[in-house]
Amino acid sequence: MPLADLPGSTTGPDAAVVRVLSYNIRSMRDDRQALARVIRACAPDVVCVQEAPRFFRWRKAAAWLARETGLVYTTGGATAAGPMILTSLRAHVEHAEDTLLPRVPGLHRRGFATAVLRFGGGHRDPGAPESDPGAPESDPGARESGDGTRESADGVRLGVVSCHLSLAQAERYEQAGLLLDHLAALDVPYAIAAGDINDRPDGLAFRRIAGKLRDGWATEPWGSEATSNPKDPHQRIDAVFASEGVEIIGCGVPAGLPGITDADLLAATDHLPVLAALRLPRVAPV
């Protein structure tokens, strides 16, 4: 399916539509310009990166990727042992943290990059008309949107975790449980986990996560399924999972990205991206 079939980002009084991209970028060891082109073409609000640069001048590399894709570095990278989160200016970052997981001797250290984001109301605040700059604000937390209207601070809150689970089956299964516990502890109305699971949908770790969260592709398949590897896509080991209440509009490997060729996808990294459009209804006040 072409990218045009997936809704664009919107905010409104009833819900926000958020585009989430999960992408293993192999430490940016491949064609960086192709990588940036692919991410820009997906027009994401949130990018859950795996295998972000972790060593010498890794912050400079993360800043380059954010700048070249029109996004903002939020958290992660070396401080999370590889997972990283980038966001668009639509996302207000309420909280960000990096968590290192228990290390098994002889195996690669793993971690989670975590952010709690708020997507504004996208509707005009009647309490502060634009024609009267001196009028008191009905919502002191309101902020200016890109078109000059005011956005209410009572936006939709979304917890996001970028993850890259172990290659070892027993450790991977344990990490799947830690991921679920970590998401639950965020105490947000909506939550997503996205990343390289290193497991297929019939694997123990994948099924453990999918038993508590909804697998985006299995719920609303869009685009194509296999994410590894670009030269011979034959398995799905990357995924976007969502909590109850999140409406999954579509999720999968995007096709027909504007200005992107198969050569770009091959050159960018050794995984294919997973793009999801999620609708987050406003939670009624309790």
C-alpha positions as CSV (number, residue, x, y, z in Angstrom):
1,M,0.0,0.0,0.0
2,P,1.3,3.5,-0.7
3,L,2.1,5.9,2.1
4,A,-0.9,8.0,1.2
5,D,-3.2,5.3,2.6
6,L,-1.8,6.0,6.1
7,P,-3.3,9.1,7.8
8,G,-1.1,12.1,8.5
9,S,-0.5,13.6,11.9
10,T,-3.4,15.6,13.3
11,T,-4.6,17.0,16.6
12,G,-8.1,18.0,17.6
13,P,-10.5,18.3,20.4
14,D,-11.4,14.6,20.3
15,A,-8.2,12.8,19.5
16,A,-4.6,13.0,18.2
17,V,-3.2,10.9,15.4
18,V,0.4,10.2,16.0
19,R,2.8,8.5,13.5
20,V,5.4,6.3,15.2
21,L,8.4,4.9,13.4
22,S,10.6,2.0,14.7
23,Y,14.0,1.6,13.0
24,N,17.2,-0.3,13.7
25,I,19.9,2.0,12.2
26,R,23.0,-0.2,12.8
27,S,24.9,2.6,14.5
28,M,24.7,4.7,11.4
29,R,27.5,2.7,9.8
30,D,25.8,2.7,6.4
31,D,24.6,5.5,4.1
32,R,23.6,8.3,6.5
33,Q,22.1,10.4,3.9
34,A,19.9,7.5,2.7
35,L,18.9,6.9,6.3
36,A,17.9,10.5,6.8
37,R,15.9,10.5,3.6
38,V,13.9,7.4,4.6
39,I,13.1,8.8,8.1
40,R,12.0,12.2,6.6
41,A,9.8,10.5,4.0
42,C,8.0,8.6,6.8
43,A,7.0,12.0,8.4
44,P,7.0,10.5,11.9
45,D,6.1,12.3,15.2
46,V,8.1,9.7,17.2
47,V,11.1,7.6,16.1
48,C,12.1,4.7,18.3
49,V,15.6,4.0,17.2
50,Q,17.6,0.8,17.9
51,E,21.4,0.5,17.6
52,A,22.0,4.2,17.8
53,P,25.6,5.2,17.9
54,R,27.1,4.4,21.4
55,F,30.8,5.2,21.3
56,F,33.1,8.0,20.3
57,R,31.2,11.3,19.7
58,W,27.8,9.5,19.8
59,R,26.0,12.6,20.8
60,K,27.3,14.4,17.8
61,A,25.9,11.6,15.6
62,A,22.6,11.7,17.3
63,A,22.4,15.5,16.8
64,W,23.2,15.1,13.1
65,L,20.4,12.6,12.6
66,A,17.9,14.8,14.5
67,R,18.9,17.8,12.5
68,E,18.9,16.0,9.1
69,T,15.4,14.5,9.7
70,G,13.8,17.7,11.2
71,L,13.4,16.1,14.6
72,V,14.6,16.6,18.1
73,Y,16.8,14.3,20.2
74,T,14.7,13.3,23.2
75,T,16.6,10.6,25.1
76,G,18.7,7.4,24.7
77,G,21.7,6.4,22.7
78,A,24.8,5.3,24.6
79,T,23.0,6.0,27.9
80,A,20.4,3.3,27.1
81,A,22.9,0.9,25.4
82,G,21.5,1.7,21.9
83,P,17.8,2.5,22.0
84,M,17.0,6.2,21.4
85,I,13.9,8.4,20.9
86,L,13.6,11.3,18.5
87,T,10.4,13.4,18.4
88,S,8.9,16.1,16.2
89,L,8.0,19.5,17.6
90,R,4.4,18.3,17.9
91,A,5.4,16.3,21.0
92,H,5.8,18.0,24.4
93,V,8.3,16.0,26.4
94,E,7.0,15.6,30.0
95,H,9.6,13.1,31.1
96,A,12.5,11.2,29.7
97,E,14.8,8.5,31.1
98,D,17.2,5.8,30.2
99,T,17.3,2.4,31.9
100,L,20.0,-0.2,31.7
101,L,18.9,-3.8,32.1
102,P,20.6,-6.5,34.2
103,R,23.6,-7.7,32.3
104,V,24.4,-11.4,31.6
105,P,28.1,-12.0,31.5
106,G,29.3,-12.4,28.0
107,L,26.3,-10.9,26.4
108,H,25.7,-7.4,25.1
109,R,24.3,-4.8,27.6
110,R,20.7,-3.8,26.8
111,G,18.5,-1.0,27.9
112,F,15.3,1.0,27.4
113,A,14.9,4.6,26.2
114,T,11.7,6.0,27.6
115,A,9.7,9.2,27.2
116,V,6.3,10.5,28.3
117,L,5.0,12.8,25.6
118,R,2.0,15.0,25.4
119,F,0.3,16.0,22.1
120,G,-1.6,19.3,22.3
121,G,-5.2,19.8,21.7
122,G,-4.8,21.5,18.4
123,H,-7.9,23.6,19.0
124,R,-8.2,27.4,19.7
125,D,-8.3,28.3,23.4
126,P,-11.4,30.4,23.8
127,G,-10.0,31.9,27.1
128,A,-7.3,34.0,25.3
129,P,-8.5,35.6,22.1
130,E,-5.6,36.5,19.7
131,S,-7.1,40.0,19.3
132,D,-6.4,40.8,23.0
133,P,-2.8,39.9,23.9
134,G,-3.3,41.3,27.4
135,A,-6.2,39.0,28.2
136,P,-5.5,36.5,31.0
137,E,-4.9,32.9,29.9
138,S,-7.5,30.4,30.9
139,D,-4.8,27.7,30.6
140,P,-1.4,28.9,31.9
141,G,0.2,25.8,30.3
142,A,-1.0,26.6,26.9
143,R,1.5,27.2,24.1
144,E,1.6,28.6,20.7
145,S,1.1,26.2,17.8
146,G,2.8,26.5,14.5
147,D,-0.1,28.5,12.9
148,G,-0.3,31.0,15.7
149,T,-3.3,29.5,17.5
150,R,-3.1,28.4,21.1
151,E,-2.9,24.8,22.1
152,S,-4.3,23.7,25.4
153,A,-2.0,22.0,27.8
154,D,-4.5,19.2,28.5
155,G,-3.2,17.2,25.6
156,V,-3.1,13.5,25.1
157,R,-0.3,11.7,27.1
158,L,1.6,8.9,25.6
159,G,4.3,6.7,27.1
160,V,6.9,5.5,24.7
161,V,9.7,2.9,25.1
162,S,12.3,2.1,22.5
163,C,13.8,-1.3,23.0
164,H,16.2,-3.8,21.5
165,L,16.0,-7.2,23.1
166,S,18.7,-9.9,23.5
167,L,19.8,-12.4,20.9
168,A,19.8,-15.1,23.7
169,Q,16.3,-16.7,24.1
170,A,16.3,-16.9,27.9
171,E,17.5,-13.3,28.4
172,R,15.2,-12.1,25.7
173,Y,12.2,-13.6,27.4
174,E,13.2,-12.1,30.8
175,Q,13.6,-8.7,29.1
176,A,10.1,-8.9,27.5
177,G,8.7,-9.2,31.1
178,L,10.8,-6.2,32.2
179,L,9.5,-4.2,29.3
180,L,5.9,-4.8,30.3
181,D,6.6,-3.9,33.9
182,H,8.4,-0.7,32.8
183,L,5.5,0.4,30.6
184,A,3.0,-0.3,33.3
185,A,5.0,1.8,35.8
186,L,4.7,4.9,33.6
187,D,1.1,5.3,34.7
188,V,-0.1,6.9,31.5
189,P,-3.4,6.5,29.7
190,Y,-1.7,5.2,26.5
191,A,1.6,3.5,26.0
192,I,3.6,2.0,23.2
193,A,6.7,-0.2,22.9
194,A,8.6,-0.3,19.6
195,G,11.8,-1.9,18.6
196,D,13.9,-4.8,17.5
197,I,12.5,-7.8,19.4
198,N,15.0,-10.2,17.9
199,D,12.2,-12.7,17.9
200,R,9.5,-13.7,15.5
201,P,5.8,-13.5,16.3
202,D,5.7,-17.2,17.2
203,G,8.6,-16.8,19.6
204,L,8.3,-16.8,23.4
205,A,9.4,-13.2,24.0
206,F,7.3,-11.8,21.2
207,R,4.3,-13.7,22.4
208,R,4.9,-12.6,26.0
209,I,4.7,-8.9,24.9
210,A,1.8,-9.5,22.5
211,G,-0.1,-11.2,25.3
212,K,-0.3,-7.9,27.2
213,L,-0.1,-5.3,24.3
214,R,-1.5,-5.3,20.8
215,D,0.8,-6.1,18.0
216,G,0.4,-3.3,15.4
217,W,0.9,-5.5,12.3
218,A,-1.4,-8.3,13.6
219,T,-4.1,-5.8,14.5
220,E,-4.2,-3.6,11.5
221,P,-1.7,-4.7,8.8
222,W,-0.6,-2.1,6.3
223,G,2.3,-2.0,3.9
224,S,4.4,-5.2,4.1
225,E,5.4,-7.4,7.0
226,A,9.0,-8.6,6.9
227,T,11.6,-6.3,8.3
228,S,14.8,-8.3,8.1
229,N,16.7,-8.0,6.0
230,P,16.3,-5.4,3.2
231,K,18.0,-7.6,0.6
232,D,15.8,-10.6,1.4
233,P,12.9,-9.6,3.7
234,H,11.7,-12.9,5.1
235,Q,11.1,-12.4,8.9
236,R,9.4,-9.9,11.1
237,I,11.5,-9.2,14.2
238,D,10.7,-5.5,14.5
239,A,7.4,-4.3,15.8
240,V,5.2,-1.6,17.3
241,F,3.0,-2.6,20.3
242,A,0.2,-0.5,21.8
243,S,-1.8,-0.6,25.0
244,E,-5.6,-0.8,25.2
245,G,-7.3,2.3,24.1
246,V,-4.9,3.2,21.4
247,E,-6.6,2.8,18.0
248,I,-4.1,1.3,15.6
249,I,-5.0,2.7,12.2
250,G,-2.3,0.9,10.3
251,C,1.2,-0.6,10.9
252,G,3.8,-2.1,8.7
253,V,6.8,-1.6,6.5
254,P,6.0,1.5,4.4
255,A,5.9,1.3,0.6
256,G,5.8,4.1,-1.9
257,L,7.7,6.6,0.3
258,P,8.0,9.9,-1.6
259,G,11.4,10.3,-3.2
260,I,12.6,7.0,-1.8
261,T,13.9,4.1,-3.9
262,D,14.6,0.5,-3.1
263,A,18.3,1.4,-3.3
264,D,17.8,3.9,-0.4
265,L,16.2,1.2,1.8
266,L,19.1,-1.1,1.0
267,A,21.7,1.5,1.6
268,A,20.3,3.0,4.9
269,T,20.7,0.1,7.3
270,D,20.2,-3.7,7.6
271,H,16.6,-3.5,8.7
272,L,13.4,-2.1,7.2
273,P,11.5,0.5,9.0
274,V,8.1,-0.1,10.7
275,L,5.6,2.8,10.5
276,A,2.4,3.0,12.5
277,A,-0.4,5.6,12.6
278,L,-2.1,5.6,16.0
279,R,-5.2,7.4,17.1
280,L,-5.2,8.5,20.7
281,P,-8.7,9.6,21.9
282,R,-8.9,12.2,24.6
283,V,-9.4,10.8,28.0
284,A,-12.5,12.2,29.8
285,P,-11.7,14.0,33.0
286,V,-12.2,11.8,36.1
